[in-house]
């Protein structure tokens, strides 16, 4: 007996995809770099269908019917190339390699072109839905040639989620189209999660509600037009209590959101295409801001709004001048931070104070202002952020009430002020003692077992969300 499809890479996603194929009556060849995982899969789940365990790549390939369909489920990047290099020489024209990981679409295009020359089909496919989805029905976004879809599509449609009997799987388009669409899906996922986190933060800090109360609010919303998987799991995460401390779970999670790259890629691709994906970009940057403890710590003492911030009778012109000045400071702080990060990354040893010095005259952004930046770096070469330098700190402290009024006015009057508004959000993000990034970590752990860190002890942890909801070390 030969297998209709094979899966190599049997970590949780690969294992669950293999089981899903088997549960749908397909014979599945299974292979893993170390045979232990393969054996484990067959021992634990062999009763669910027909698996053909293979110890070697050769055995694996020999057990597949033609055209061979080889699903690889390994880490994106080098591991994917390594597996392709291992299998491609064993395959024959017309066979296909299906990359079901979160690859960058440019890598997928490159791999497709290279394998086409050997007569092989390469199908980069998005698979969404986390571990549970892979087992019970994911959404599947295959790219690659129409011929490959003709031979592969029916199997994928079999194991995909169904809505009113219709499979959540379609041939997206040729070469990298599938992985491109999966990337944007993840970008949207980031934006969705960030918006939910902001909603929670507002209800908590402005509304004064507890996580348990907010969980109920989300449960209510989930029954209405906001009904969605992410809102549903948010309610679950917010109602979870930490067994060890008795505190709300979201309060023991370190508020630094992690990311594996797909959101960032979406923004990079959007910049290349000239498409304004500002919501996705804000979400990616909010994660990056949360994940920079050094700058956040340095900025922790920055002043917040004064008690009279909302008071009326303001002079719009004077307010706008203040908003302009404060937002300008933020823009320079961000730019200089980017220069410092690149300098560290590439070992350039750039002196940021020197940059300020040579920009004081001659160039387009020349201004008196740059002298203060130079002075700030002269005083403190390792400045974490311009915002914490005395001069800029005082300037923003003095400007911020007006700045907040301007952003509120812009919002109320329907005047787009993305520069002012996002600069203010950045300022408030940096100085926040706690960020709702902790909730994002909880969501990521819920749907993808991506783990989180605790505020009270080192190590990475995972909560068994689909099980007894106990916490285990990762
Ligand atoms: C999915 C998810 C999945 C993964 C994310 C997590 O569609 O099932 O998007 O692909 O969990 O890539 O991304 P981060 O680790 O970057 O948050």
Boltz pocket constraint, residues with backbone or C-beta under 6 A from the ligand:
constraints:
  - pocket:
      binder: B
      contacts: [[A, 102], [A, 127], [A, 128], [A, 129], [A, 130], [A, 186], [A, 189], [A, 258], [A, 259], [A, 260], [A, 261], [A, 262], [A, 263], [A, 444], [A, 447], [A, 448], [A, 450]]
      max_distance: 6.0
